[in-house]
Amino acid sequence: MPGATARELVVGPCLAALLLAGCSSATLHVDEAPPPPSAPGLRVEVVAGGLDHPWDVVQAPDGTLLVDERSGGLTAVLPDGEVREVAADFSDLFADGETGLMGLALDPAFETDRRLYSCQGHTDGDIRVVAWEVAGDWSSATRVADPLVGGLPLNERSGRHGGCRLEFAPDGALLVGTGDSARGTVAQDAGSLGGKVLRVDPSSGEVAVWTSGHRNVQGLAVRPGTGQVFSVEHGPDRDDEVNLLREGGNYGWDPDGGGSYDESVPMTDPAIDGAVEAVWSSGQPTLATSGATFVTGEEWTSYDGLLLVALLKAQGVLALRLDDDGAVAEQFGVPELEGTHGRIRTVQQGGDGALYALTDNGGDDQLLRVTPRG
């Protein structure tokens, strides 16, 4: 059901409670529903701890996990469990508020070219995508394209709405989800790279704006076997969104209040001709949606094919079952992660089939490995 909100679908008890907070049950009528009876029980293990606001995690073909932290720094967890700092130069990193070292992506040919991509704030006043080459023993990373892409808008006063998620499209383009830097005109400005999803040629850095009208893209997920790409973004005080992206689509965020940043406007402004409605919206209040991934594999039984979305404020993981057209048919909270580990910044399925999740509580954050029980 396109444009469906959390008010119209079924949600787990914890998420339902948050959606109902401050609202009348007479107006929302949220049906509480657990996961499907055939849902697998999940095992949650701590892979690494002592992290500070980690933002993203990727898994290399050799099984190594690479994690970054918003304030700067890369950590590798080797297949034998050894945790190793990856030496890298972040002396020019701008890290304040929501901006810092953010999205990561490994080149599809990483096994041979060792290329890593990061999205990060820069002290010169913009947000940049940087390409790195990682040493074979994971001891260091060296910049090889600095920047690959520059000029993404940065809010130097607060760091608000810096984006910035990276994901490879099936055709090899590097997708970059950006924020609007909390400035009213940016999302609808065709001359700005903010409030957009970009397609970047990873070899040349050539940039094309793919979609516009976004507030703060925190998640990108490619649906396996379909080519469908979904974005996840924060709403103001209502309507976090999951969007099915299509080339040239305008997703309707337009907070230009005549020189002010008017966050009272709807996330998808109906006054914008052709504005694309979200496939899922949180309603009010928001859940603070962040990173997203599809989980696939027979071992996941009834979870196979679900879109999982990390939740910061709601402290858990939202599961969305989508039909072939991308409309939401069902939603529920993943029980083993609801309120058990605090804020979840990122979920990512690794090449080994496991789900990896990063907490974002500050001070002693964790990298979690989630697998179905046998």
N, C-alpha and C positions, 0 to 999 in steps of 0.2 A: 504494500500500500504506500505509494509514493507520498512523501511529505508527512508520514506518520510521526506522531510525537510519542514520548514516553507515556503520556497520559492514555493513549489508546491501545497500548500493548501490554504484555505481561512482564513483570519484573520481579526480581528476587526481593525478599523481605527488607534487607538493608537498603537497597536502592529505592524501594517503594517508600520507606520511611523518610528518606531524604527528599524525595520528590514531593511528599506530602507536607514537609516542614513548612509551617507558616501559611498553609493553604487549607481550605475546607475540603474534607473528603466528599462533601456533597457535590462539589464541582469537578473533582478529579476522577473519582470512581476507578482507582487503580486496583486491578486484580493481582494479588500476590501469588506467584507461582514459583516452585522450585525448578531446578534443572530437570530435563527429561528423566524418566525412571531408568533409562538405559545409560545414563551418563556415567562415565568412568570415575571411580574415586581417584584422587590425584595425590601424588607424593610431592612435597615441597621441601627442597634441600637448600641450604646456604652454601653457595660456591665460593664466595669471597665476601669479606666484611671490611669495616673500617673505611668505607668510601664516604666522600662528602658531596652530596648532590650530584650523583652520577646522572648522565643524560641519555646515553645511547650505548648499545652493545651490538657487536657483530661477531659472527663466527667464521673463521677461516677454514679452508678445505682440510687442513691438518687437525682440525678440532679445537684449535686455540680460540679462546674468547677474548675480545678486546673491548675494554670499557673506557669511556672518558668521563671526566668530571667537569662541571660547569666552570669552576674556578681555574681550570687548566690541569692537564695531566692525563696520561694514558697508562692503563694497567692491563697487562696480559695475564690470562689464566691458562697455563699450558695444559696439554692433555693429561699429564701426570699429576695435575693439581697444583703445581708450583705457581705462585703468584709473583709476577715480575713487573717492576716499573719499566716502562718504555721511555727512554730518554728522548725528549723532543723540546724544541725551542718555542715557548709560549710567552716570550718577553714582551711581545706587542699585543697580547690578548686584552681586549676590553671585557671585563667581567663585572657586571653590576645588575642587580635585580634579576630579571628573567633572561638576560643575555650573557653569553660567555662562550665556552666551548660546548657546542650543541650536537647536531646530527652527525653521524658517521655512516660511511658506506664503503664496502670493499669493491674494487673493480671486478667485473665478471671474470677477468683473466688474472685475478690476483695470484693464482698459483704460479704463474710465470712472470708477471710484471711487478708483483708486490706493491701495487698502488692502492692507497687509502685516500678517501676524501673526507674532509671535515668542513663543517660550517661554523664560523666563529666570529665574534666581535673583534674589531681592530681599533687600536688607539688612535688611528688617523680619522675615525669618525664614520666608519661604515661596517657592514657585515660582509664577510667574504667566504667563498668556497675555496679551500686550499687542497692541493694534491700533494701527497706524501709518498715516499718510498720507504717501506718497512724492512729493516734488516732481517735476514733469514733466521736469526736466532732470537728475534723479538726484543733485542736489546735497545734498539733506537729506531727513530723515524726521522727522515730528512725531507724537507720541502723540495718539491720538484716543479711545482707550478704555484707561484705565490703572487697574486691570486690566480686561480683558474677563472673565477668570476668575482668581480668586485662591484661596489656601488649599491649593495642592498642597504636600505635605509636603517639607521641606528638611532635610537632615542638616547642621546648622551646624558640626559638629565636623570633618567630613571631606569633605562634598560628595558622598558616595557615593550612587549610584542615584537621580540626579535625573531620569531619563528623557532627553529629552522630545521626541518626534517629533510633527510636525503633518502632517496630510494631509486634503484635502477628499474626502468621500464623494460618490458620484454624485448623491445627493439634496440636496447643498448643505450638509450638516452638516460642521462642522470636527471632525475626529477628533484626539484628543490622547492619545498614549501616555505613561504616567507610570511613574516608578520607585517602589519601596517605601521609599526613604530608609534602607535597611539597618536597618529596625526590624521585629521579628518579627511583630507583629499586623496590620500595615498592609494587606497584600495581601488578607486575608480579612475586613477590617473594612468593613462596608457603609457606615459613616459617614465613611470616609476616601476621598479622591480619589487616594491613592497605590496603586501596583500595579494600575492599571486602564487600560482604554481608554475615554475619555469621548467623548460626542457633545455638541457645543456649537453653539448657535444663534449664528452670527457677528454677527447684528444686535443681539441682546439679551444675549448672554452666558449664557443659560439652559443649565444643565448637566444631563446625564443620564449615569449610569454604564451603559456598554454591556456591558463584560466586566470580570471581576475575576480575582484569583489570578495576577497577573503579578509577575515579579521586577524587571526593569528593561527596559522597552520602548525599544529603540533604533531600530526601523524599522517603518514602516507602508507598505503598498503595495496599491493598488487594481488588481485584474486587469481590464484593459479589456474592455468588452462583457459583463461577467458580474455586476458588483456585488459579487464576492467581495473581501474585505479580509483581508490577511495581516499578522500582526505578527511582528517579529523581536526576540528578547530574549536577554540574556546569562544563561548558567547559572553556577553557582558553580565547582566544579572539574570538572564534567561537564554535558553536555546543554544547550548552547545550543539554542534552539528557533525554529522557524518554525511559527506557528499560524494556522489558518483560523478567523477570528473569526465567532461567531454571537451574536446578542442574548441576553444573560443567561448566557452561558457562563462557567464558572469553570475556569481553566486550571491550577489545582492547586498553586500555590506557597504553602506554609504553614510558614515557618521559625520559628514561635513555640515557643521552647524553655523556656517557663515564665519569661518575662522576659528571656531571652537570644535572640540571633539565630543560630539553629542552621542553618548552611549545609550540614550533612551530609545533610539530607533531600532526597528526589528533587524535581526540578523539577515533576513532575506527581504529586502524592501520591495513590496509589490508595485511601487511606483516606477521601478526600473524595468523597462521593456525587456521581456524575455528572461528575467531573473530566474535562475534554476533553483527550485525548491530542494531542500535537504531530503535525503532518504530516511534520516533519523534525526530527531531533535529532542533534547532533554526536557523541554518545557521549563518551568520555573520551580525551584531554583536550579542552578547548574550543578553538574557533577565534576566539572573541571577535567574533561577528557583530554588525553594526551596521545602517546604512541599507540600504534595498532598493528596487528598482524593476523594473517589467516593461519589456522592450524589445519594440517592435512596429515593423513596416514591412518591405516586401518587400526593401529593401536589406540587411536583416540575415539574409537567406536562412534557414539552419537555426537561427539564434538567435532568429528571430521568435517572440514569445510566451514567452520564457524569463523566469523570475524571477531577477534578479541580486542578490546579497547581498554587501555590503562586509565585509571581514575585517580586523580590527585585528591580533590576535596572529599570525594565519596569513598576513598581509601579501599580500592578493590579493582576488579576487572569485570567489565561488562561484556557479555557474549551476545552477539547478534547473528541470527540465522537469516540469510538472504535468499530470495528466490533467484531464478536465472536472470531476471532483469535488474537485480540489485535492490529490490524493495525488501523491507524488513518484514519477516513473517513471525518472528519470536525474539524475545530478549529475556535475559536473566543474569543474575550475578553469579560468578564462579565461587561456590561456597568456601573452598579452601583458601581463597585470597580475600574474602570479604572482611575487612577490619582487622586482619591478623598481622599484617606487616606495615600498616600505615599507608602513606601516600605511595602510589605506584606511578612512576614516570613513563616507563617504556615496557612493552612486551614484544618479544621477537622470537619467532620459531627459528631454531638453528638448523643447520644442515644435517644434524644428527637426529632430527625429529623432536627434540625436547623443546619446551617453551622456556625462554629465559625472561626474567622480569627484574627490573631495577626499582628499588625503593628510593624515595626522595623526601626524607625526613630531616636530613642534615646531621652531620657529626659522626654517625656510625651507620651509614647506609649499606645495603647488601645487594649482591647479585644472587638471585634465586634461580634454581633449576626446578622446573615443574614437569612431571612425567605421569602418565597413567599408571595406576597400580596394575600389576599383572593379572 
